[in-house]
Amino acid sequence: MKNDFLSSVIDKEYLLKTFEKDVIFSATDLNGRIVYVSEAFCKVSKYSKDELLGKNHNVIRHEDMSDEIFKELWQSIKSGNSWSGEIKNRTKDGNFYWVYANVEPYYDSKGEKLGYHALRRDITDQKEVEELKLDLENVNQYLEDEVANRVKDIVALNKDVRETQKEIIFTMGTIGESRSRETGNHVRRVAEYSKLLAEYSGIDKFYAQMLKEASPMHDIGKVGISDAILNKPGRHTPEETEVMKTHTTLGYEMLRHSDKELLQIAATISHEHHEKYDGTGYPRGLRGEGISIYARITAIADVFDALGSDRVYKKAWEDEDIFKLLKEQKEKHFDPLLVDIFLNNVDDFKKIRDKYKEV
């Protein structure tokens, strides 16, 4: 019984039927005219045998296939070699399918070339997956490019917003100073001194820059002080002095509600730049490192520039007198470490003063 089964499997008629049904196969004469096609070929192309026999394979050629591919194919098989590759074909109803084809010459018993035959494997599903993958890659690349472009736009917008914010802060600072007949250069000098002293003190450059941008707001509270007190040429009465002191809390209240770090720093500086290292300052009597490092730095920068400038109530001090006061006020008014750093690098601060001197 086993031998009967084997003999049926290898029966030529059985193999031919299987071949016809499952193998996409065609044969042509030497001129490329189809002389044989399998049922599988007809099924995938949707043409009948009668519609294909005697025709050239151009009947199923898809317009996406370039002439160069077929030129290469014919050069190969005419020279007696085989050719393999992917081919996109057109079905009778205008659709398409992909095959991986192996084309080669075939010969008679005497070795004479009779024509060419092609064995094909349907790879349409595989190609669709590949095209889908490529489409997804293109979509992903597009999305990545779009995200990158949007990030660039956001960064540029944030930069514009930040620059606008910086300009507004500086302008508001100069408004506060102009009310007491100071100049914008005082604000600019204090900002530059503060940044430099912060960097020399070991503060990260980012936060040193933040301090530079925030320090112009240190006296913004002066906009709430009347001109009669703010610009009084003589000494203030005790009552007027108390009113003047309120500019620290006025400035703080103006700025403290923002959630922006820059304005939070500005609010702190406005509130604490008249605090003293020994706790005798105002408005809260903070002491030592209980005072923000930003305010401690700004206090030195502000006093150095204020003493060296003409005011309505005084003439500018000589440098030696300013340095003497800074030394005397170490651990009293000022952070002693910051004073030492300032005096050890005083020439650099003088350069800033010269650069932004009053005209």
FENFEN-V977084 format. One record per residue. PHI is phi in whole degrees, 0 to 359 (* if undefined). PSI is psi in whole degrees, -180 to 180 (999 if undefined). BURIAL is + if it has 9 or more other ideal C-beta (glycine too) atoms within 8 Angstrom, else -. Layout:
BEGIN
phi: (PHI;PHI)
psi: (PSI;PSI)
burial: (BURIAL;BURIAL)
END
This chain:
BEGIN
phi: (*;299;295;298;296;296;294;288;295;267;298;299;296;296;296;296;296;297;300;302;281;249;252;278;223;211;224;232;277;294;267;88;279;290;246;202;221;277;298;297;299;298;295;286;271;68;256;277;298;298;283;255;299;87;266;273;296;301;299;248;289;269;295;286;277;279;297;299;297;287;296;295;301;292;299;288;287;291;273;94;261;266;225;229;173;270;227;262;247;254;276;300;273;92;278;215;209;249;227;259;251;238;244;203;289;229;231;273;295;266;88;279;289;261;169;221;234;226;253;234;235;291;238;301;299;298;294;296;296;298;293;297;298;295;300;295;297;295;296;299;295;299;296;298;296;296;298;299;294;294;298;300;297;294;299;297;296;299;296;297;298;296;295;296;299;299;294;297;298;297;296;297;297;291;297;300;288;295;295;258;62;269;252;297;292;298;298;294;296;300;297;292;302;298;298;296;296;297;295;295;274;93;287;307;302;299;283;297;293;300;297;303;285;270;300;302;271;299;248;301;297;295;296;265;258;294;301;300;272;298;250;296;289;263;292;281;287;306;293;294;299;295;295;301;298;290;297;291;284;299;296;299;295;292;253;290;278;286;266;279;301;300;286;294;296;299;297;296;298;302;285;245;288;254;289;241;303;270;91;264;275;223;268;244;67;292;228;53;282;290;271;304;302;295;289;296;291;299;301;294;299;293;293;302;284;295;292;273;239;291;234;297;252;197;264;296;279;285;304;299;290;295;296;298;295;301;294;295;267;300;68;255;277;244;297;298;295;293;298;299;298;299;292;289;235;299;299;292;288;296;298;296;300;294;294;247;291;290;262)
psi: (-36;-43;-36;-41;-45;-40;-32;-35;-41;10;131;-40;-39;-45;-39;-42;-42;-44;-49;-40;-38;-16;126;102;145;157;146;165;-173;-20;3;7;135;128;-13;138;145;165;-36;-37;-47;-39;-45;-32;-17;19;151;167;-40;-32;-17;-37;133;-10;164;156;-10;-21;-26;9;133;143;-16;-18;130;157;-32;-37;-47;-30;-43;-42;-52;-37;-37;-52;-30;-25;4;4;168;163;137;144;174;135;134;123;159;134;168;-35;10;-1;-166;164;157;141;152;116;144;115;135;162;157;154;161;-177;-20;0;8;135;125;-30;-150;142;155;130;129;152;127;119;24;-47;-42;-44;-37;-39;-44;-43;-39;-42;-42;-42;-42;-40;-40;-41;-45;-42;-41;-45;-41;-43;-42;-43;-44;-42;-41;-39;-43;-43;-43;-42;-44;-42;-44;-38;-44;-44;-44;-42;-40;-43;-44;-43;-40;-44;-46;-43;-43;-38;-42;-31;-45;-42;-39;-27;-28;23;30;172;163;-24;-30;-45;-44;-42;-45;-40;-46;-43;-45;-45;-46;-45;-36;-46;-43;-24;-2;8;140;142;-34;-46;-26;-40;-40;-41;-43;-42;-28;-30;-30;-17;6;-31;22;-27;-16;-18;-18;4;136;150;-35;-36;-44;-40;22;125;-27;-171;148;148;164;-39;-43;-36;-41;-37;-44;-40;-24;-10;-24;-45;-33;-46;-41;-45;-32;-33;-21;-16;-12;146;4;132;-39;-45;-28;-41;-43;-40;-43;-44;-45;-39;-34;0;-9;8;153;149;-33;4;6;7;-170;161;-11;-1;37;158;145;-132;2;-16;137;140;-33;-42;-37;-39;-48;-35;-46;-45;-43;-45;-42;-45;-38;-43;-31;6;149;136;169;-24;2;165;160;142;157;151;-45;-36;-37;-47;-37;-43;-42;-41;-42;-32;8;134;-2;-78;-40;155;120;-37;-42;-37;-45;-43;-44;-50;-32;-17;27;-31;-34;-35;-33;-37;-40;-44;-42;-38;-38;34;160;141;999)
burial: (-;-;-;-;-;-;-;-;-;-;-;-;-;+;+;-;-;+;+;+;+;-;+;+;+;+;+;+;-;-;-;-;+;+;-;+;+;+;-;+;+;+;-;+;+;+;+;-;-;-;+;+;+;-;+;-;+;-;+;+;+;+;-;-;+;-;-;-;+;+;-;+;+;-;-;+;+;-;-;-;-;-;+;-;-;+;+;+;+;+;+;-;-;-;-;+;+;+;+;+;+;+;+;+;-;+;-;-;-;-;-;-;-;-;+;+;+;+;+;+;-;+;+;+;-;-;+;-;-;-;-;-;-;-;-;-;-;-;-;-;-;-;-;-;-;-;-;-;-;-;-;-;-;-;-;-;-;-;-;-;-;-;-;-;+;+;-;-;+;+;-;+;+;+;+;+;+;+;+;+;-;+;+;+;+;+;+;+;+;+;+;+;+;+;+;+;+;+;+;+;+;-;+;-;-;-;+;+;+;+;+;+;+;+;+;+;+;+;+;+;+;+;+;-;+;-;-;-;+;+;+;+;-;-;-;+;-;-;-;+;+;-;+;+;+;+;+;+;+;+;+;+;-;+;+;+;-;-;-;-;-;+;+;+;+;+;+;+;+;+;+;+;+;+;+;+;+;-;+;-;+;-;-;-;-;+;-;-;-;-;+;-;+;+;+;+;+;+;+;+;+;+;+;+;+;+;+;+;+;-;-;-;-;-;-;-;+;-;-;-;+;+;+;-;+;+;+;-;+;+;-;+;+;+;+;+;-;+;+;+;+;+;+;-;+;+;-;-;+;+;-;+;+;-;-;+;-;-;-)
END
